[in-house]
Each structure stands twice: as structure tokens, then as C-alpha cells.
Amino acid sequence: FPSLSGNDNSEALPESIPSAPGTLPHFMEEPDDAYIIKSNPIVLRCKAMPAMQIFFKCNGEWVHQNEHVSEESMDETTGLKVREVFINVTRQQVEDFHGPEDYWCQCVAWSHLGTSKSRKASVRIAYLRKNFEQDPQGKEVPIEGMIVLHCRPPEGVPAAEVEWLKNEEPIDSNLDENIDTRADHNLIIRQARLSDSGNYTCMAANIVAKRRSMSATVVVYVNGGWSSWTEWSNCNARCGRGWQKRSRTCTNPAPLNGGAFCEGMSVQKITCTSLCGVDGNWEVWSEWSVCSPECEHLRVRECIAPPPRNGGKYCEGLSQESENCTEGLCIQDKKPLHEIKSQNIETASDIALYSGLGAAVIAVAVLVVGVTLYRRSQSEYGVDVIDSSALTGGFQTFNFKTVRQGNSLLLNSSLQPDLTVSRTYSGPICLQDPMDKELMTESSLFNPLSDIKVKVQSSFMVSLGVTERAEYHGKGHSGTFPHGNSRAFGTVQARNKATYIQNLSSISTQSELKTTAIFGHLGGRLVVPNTGVSLLIPHGAIPEESSWEIYLAITQKESSLQPEGTDVLLGPEVTCGPSELAVSTPFALTIPHCAEVNSEHWNIHLKKRSQQGKWEEVMSVEEETTSCYCLLDPYACHILLNSFGTYALIGEPISDCAVRQLKVAVFGCLSCNSLDYNLRVYCMDNTPCAFQEVVLDERLQGGQLLEEPKLLHFQGNTFSLQISVLDIPPFLWRIKPFTACQEVPFSRVWCSSQKPLHCAFSLERYTPATTQLSCKICVRQVKGHEQILQIQTSILENERETIAFFAHDDSNFPAQMGPKAFKIPYSIRQRICATFDTPNAKGKDWQMLAQKNSINRNLSYFATQSSPSAVILDLWEARHQHDGDLDSLACALEEIGRTHSKISDITETETEEPDFNYSRQNGL
């Protein structure tokens, strides 16, 4: 054989040798294709039988003999020689080869008969690039739609195998016939299901490395579908023309994962006509019947003139009548009939007489026992009760006088008070609340008093003021005063009563959102401060010689009224009372709302909670009724009512264009970490009471209002709300990654049930020296309205510019009683009513008064009132409680032609200037 020991590896070995007995070499193992991983060499091996020699040839050149490792053995079966050879191929050898094809090697084996060549084995450097040629892309597909996610793995040797992951779990297409991963590395889902929503990742791997693609989010959404229509409701008018409606809900199916809301109307209305009920009426009596053996005769009548129809009332009274037909001369049991009747009457009279005398004796005994017990209780207080009217529990006048030395405390109605050394107080004896007891016993007004006598006189004064002539002698011991249980009090003077109410309001906490005051025949106004909720009690609504404690409150806890479907609670749940008070004229209740008023987009209802806790519909705002009246202004609803209770406004969106007005406010404060600053963005109903709740919470947290709130028009079109922080100074402040934008689902905003929605952002300054913050807050509805709030503030409290929470704060005057509660002087009001309540040839002038004050609907309500003009003016007072625009009212009267001078001029000459002003409070 030619020698391979020299350096010339290019010397050609003979392809064959002379023929010799035996067989050609047979390869038992040929070299395989191999890949060099990183810098590790690979081993090629070759095995042949029978073989005298085996050598490798790579890229057409013989491999040096020294690089071969050879092993020799004998086949036990045939006795032929078996030879096995190994060589190493390094990365450097492969990289240094620059040929038209890959680096290759083959082995050649010799025997006595000749040579044999093995297959060529290629040697390549293995690798896998980092970047995918095509990453899968996220998709939003409807349910049962086809999903195709494309994936082209990175270039590599050998070619990478692809595997798909869903939410980090491998996908096995053999277990799910709906999924196919065989088509060119792509993932195909034939019919999308809700369970197919998730994050999908393409995994590529070969012998060198593994690579992950970017995750693709697949969302399978469901478009909403309408349910079947409900049955038509009953006609809302019991008599004549009205309307009836039917509704459907977007729940067949309900939209999921951002699917489109149903298109079309959720409510349909049609007009209807109800047959008016006809009440029955009696026909004329029949002739008297023949006199019976019982000395009576009969006559009858029927309810057929006309008979009741369409739910009308049946006739009232008897259908049959009988009387004696002998004028008392008929004989029964041997006595005239009139004698029998007279004896029965005398017996009944005796029984009634004795019963009355017995009741009188019992009443006198009870009175004597009560007076005795009362005298004993008074001896503990060091007072002499002169007049027994103290037992009535009403509002009385106290006359405090020094006690004569050694005189016992007796109930003596004949003793006259010494007015020259007494001091008179007027105030309520009947204090049912423990808070009132504290006010009476702990007040500094009574602390310095000496031993005193009290003269209790019948009076309707309620006052905590004192007279000029006052003398106190000696020291007295503390005591309490008698209490009663009556709720109704005597008539009171407005000025003194205002002082008392203000004392009570100072005791209650601001967070109660409740106002209480005592009103009499003169009427007045109650306001829950800074909430837009008010109550107007007209003059004369409460009977004379009586007073009532009236309250007005807002429910702060979650409302018990749960709207159905897409209905929305548009304002606070308001309670006024007491419920047992009956007023002679309607009172006006004002409730703020957050709807953008448009009858084409909203159907607004007034609901009342019954004593059983159920909510019942009172009326629709557009409904014609004589039970109550609703006037809808842009920011408040003014309601005329005759009964107290708990009321709320519900809005039913008729179209996707219905707008709920939201107030956007930004508050900020330093966190516990001095470098961090917290921003809280609130989106709440555009009602003062909703803003009041946010303000109270922020005061507890130390937050400051950073910018005047703005109004956002949020449509009922199912699109979500996005809140983001923009333009943060890059070298002064930073915000945590992925937190600069927050998205709130539509349902969370639309069905918030009056609870303010807020998002928090945490900003960090790089150094404590940074004290100024400048950024923008963007609040927008997707495909809707957008508001941007420019924040420019100092994070130090002593340098921050203060922004008022409320443009007009009315917390100083929660209650007004008497004439000063009304903008129109009472004398002017009487003249207006006398003028416009009188009909003339052209019609009733009060209708023109209503028209000039933009009251054009449901005039039949005013027609049922004893004084339509007075009720119209009460409604005007409720609408103008903050501005009191008398000039506009005067102009309206002049246009009618009933007056020639402005009311404001008359007011200046006939009334005093008010002690305080109300300002309209709409929030900011």
C-alpha cells in the first residue's frame, strides 16, 4: 500500500489492487452526518469486513495516517478480519474549508479483492439565531370563527422544531381535533371557543438552543344578542290616551370580552287608549209594597242608571228600604209599636249614662295620681311649679326666681311671680333626644343660676335669649326639667327658633348629611349643605297653632335601590319626614342628578320606598298626572309632593347616545416615603353630594385638590374609560413601568351605584430638592369624550395654592324659617296670587304665569290646586333658591301685562335686606 506517513496527503491511493482470492470489503458501519456544537469536535467512525486497511478522505484529500485510530478484530462466524477506524473533525477544520459544498468525509476500505467506498458524511457547524423571522400576532375573533397564528422560527442548523404553548402549557394537537399545528409551523384553531382565549407562544428548538417568540394574546369575544320582547305593559292612563311599553335585554347572549353591544332600542313605546270607567247610578225607587203582617212595607231600586262599566264604581247605598206602614199604630204583643221602641231607647240611654260616669271617675283618679307624682319629682329640682300646664309637654316660658329661705317646694297655682327680680327664658321643655338634655343641663346659660323657682306659662315662644332685667341670688343646685312626649308643638317665632336650630346643628357632625329644624305655619327651607339637596315648606303648608320637627337626610351607605338591566341611579337617595305629617299644600323637594337631559335618550322615573322596604314607581318625568309634579332642570329635579318619605331618581337609557355626566377631580398628597407622591383621580357623578363624599374622604387622607374638576360626558355605548398620566418631567420624576395608563370597564363606570370611581398613581422624585410637579391627567372614553387636567403644583403644603372645594359653600345656613327663607316677599306673593288665580275673559292667567316660567307640561296638576299661582311660585322658589332672580320674574309679569314695575324695586321698599345670601351650588 502506498505510505501515508509523509506530509503529502494528496498522493492518490490506488482505487483497486490486483485481483486476489476473497471478497470486496463490506461496510458494517458508515460515517453519519454530524454537527459541531460550539467548539466540541465530532467523531466519525467507519467499520468494514474483510478489510486490510481503512482510511478517511475529507473534501477529496486523504486524512493523515496519524489522525486515524484503528481497531482490529476477527468475526467469529466467518473468520474474516474486521477493521474499525475513527477520526476527529474540529470546528476550525470546518471553518477553514471554503468549498462549493459542505465539509464532507468518506472512508475507503481495502481487501485482497479490491476497495469499497462508504457514503459521504457531511459535517456542519450547528447554530440557532435569536430572532424569529415572524412572531405570532394577537387577534380578536368572534366565537366559532377561525384562528390562524403564523410562526416562522429563527434560521438554524439543523432546522428548528416548533412547539406551541398556551398560557405556558404545551399544546397537544393529538388530544384536540379542533387544533392543528402541522401546517408550516402555524397554529390553526378551526372553530374558536371561549376557552381558546389566552396567551400563545411559539417555541423553536434544535440541538444548540431554544428560542421563544413574543406572546400573542387571543381574545374570543361574544357579540350581544337581544332577548325576546316582554309583553306590552298596561296602559299607564286609566282613562283616555296614554302609552304602554315593552322591553328587551342584551342577554341572548350577553356581550363578553369586549363584544359589541346589541344595536337597536331596548325599549319600545306605543300610544294606547283606555276606556274610561263609568260609575254606576241608582234608578228611581219603586213604589211601596203592600203592608206586611209585620206592619212594614218595602221599596227597591237597581244600579242600572247607568250600570258600572270598565271598572267603574258600584252604586253606594242600599238597594232595599223598609219602614212601618201604620204610623206606629200596629199592635205587637198587646202593646203599640211606638211604646215598645221608646222603652228600648230609654234602656240604651241609661247604659250610656252609667258608662260615662264610670269613665269620668277613673279619669279624675288618674289625674290626681299624676299630679301627686309630678309634685314629688319637682321637689328634687329645687323649683316651684306655679302652673300645671308644664304637664302638657309643649313649648313653655320659664320664669326663674330666687327661692324664699326655708320655703318648701309646693305646687301652688295661686302664688304670683315677682317680675321685678325674675329673668324669663323661652325654650322647649319637651326634649326627647338625649342630646337635647345635654343642651339644657350643660349649657352655660343655666350654670350660674341660684336656687330658683320656675313659672311655667302657656306660650308658643321658642327662644334662648334673655330679657334685660335679670337678677340672680345665691347658688342653686343642678337639676333637670320636665319632659313630654308630644311631637307637635305650639306656634313659634321664626327668629328665636332659628337660634335654637343653629345650636342643634353645631352639635351634629358634618358627615351625617342630615339637617333638622322645627317649622310652623310660616314655612321655611331645609338644605343639606354642599349637596344640592333641599326642601321647601311653603307658607301655610303646616296648620296654624302647631309646629313640627322636619328632617332632610341623604343615604350615605349603598342604596337599597338596585336598578334593573342598564337602568342607572341618577342621584342620591333622599329621605324627608316625618312621614305622619300631612301638609295642606305641596312641598318642593330638590334632588340633583347626573343625566344630560334629553327625552330621546333617557326615560327618567321617580321612585319611592314603601314602609315594607320595597321601591315603587311614583311617576315618569314625562308622565301627565295630578298626584305630583316633576320639573327636570339640567342639573336638578324639582318635585312637588304631598307626602314625606324616601325618594330616588332612576334613569332608563333608551339609546346608546344617553350621556351620564361625570365630574373628574385630581387629589394629591405625599406618601409615607418622602420621595413618593400619590395622585388620586376620581370619576364621580356630576352631583354636589357625590363630590361632597369624595371631599370628606380626602380630608381624612390629607389629600389636596390639585386642579378645578372638569365635566366628562360618558355615553352608554359600552366603551371603556381610560385614565393616564402624561408629560412627567423625565429627569425630576418617574412613574412605575406599565402603570401610567389604567383602563376601567364600561360596566364598572356605568353601574357604579353612586360610589365614586378612583384610580391611584404613584410618582417618585429623584431627589428631595424637587418640590414642583407638572404633568397632565388624561381621562377619556374610548371613541368618546376626553378631558385633560393640567397639574402644576407644589408638593409642599405651605407653598401650594389652595383650590376651594366648593364654589359656593352654603353650610352656614342649613335651615331658614319664616319670611327670610323665601325670595318673594309675602305681601307681593299674595297680590300675585290674587291677580292670577282670578279667571278673565281670555282664560286663566295662572296658565300664562306658568308658561312665562317655562312650565309648559302637565298643567292639569296645577288646576287641581286651591291656588295654582301659589304652587307655581313655590316651584319658582325651589328653582331659584341660590340666585333669587326677581328681575326675571318681574319681566315675566310685565310681559303678561299684569304689573308695571319690577318686583325687585318693590322688595327694596317693603322688606329688609336679608341677613345672609344663598349661592347656587352645582359643584365646581
Protein Blocks (a to p, Z undefined) as FASTA:
>chain_A
ZZfkbmblkbccdfbdcddeddddddfbdcdddddehjaccdddddddddfbdcddeehi
acdfklpccdddddfklopacddddddddfklmmmpccfbdcddddddddfkbccddddd
ddddddddfbdfbdcddddddehiacddddddddddddddddddeehiacdfklpmkbcc
kggoiacdfbacfklgccdddddddfkbccddddddddddddddddddddddddfbfghj
dddddddddfbccdeehiacdedjfbdcdddddddddddddddddddddddfkopacddd
ddfbccdeehiacdedjfbdcddfkgopacgehiafklmmmmmmmmmmmmmmmmmmmmmm
mmmmmmmmmmmmmmmmmmmnopacfblklmnopacddddddddehiacdddfkbccdfkl
gccddddfblcbfklmmmmmmpmklmmpccddddddddfbdcfbdcfbdcdehjdddddd
dddfbfbdcdddfklmmmmmmmmmmmpcfklopacddddfkopadddehklpacdddehk
acghiacdddddddfbdcfbdcehjbccfbdcdddddfklccfbdcddddddfbdcdfkl
pccddddddfkopacdfbdfkbccfkbccdddfkbccdddfbdcddddddddfbfkbccd
ddddddddddfblkbccdddddddfdfklmmmmmmmmmmnopacfbdcddddddfehpac
ddddehiafklbccdehilpccddfklmmmnnopacddddddddfbfklmbdcddddddd
ehiacddddddddfbfklpccddfblbacklmmbcehjklpmbdfklmmmmmmmmmpccf
kbcfklmmmmmnopaghklmmmmpmblmlmmmmmmmmmmmmnopaklmmmmmmmnopacb
dfklmmmmmpccdfbdcdddebZZ
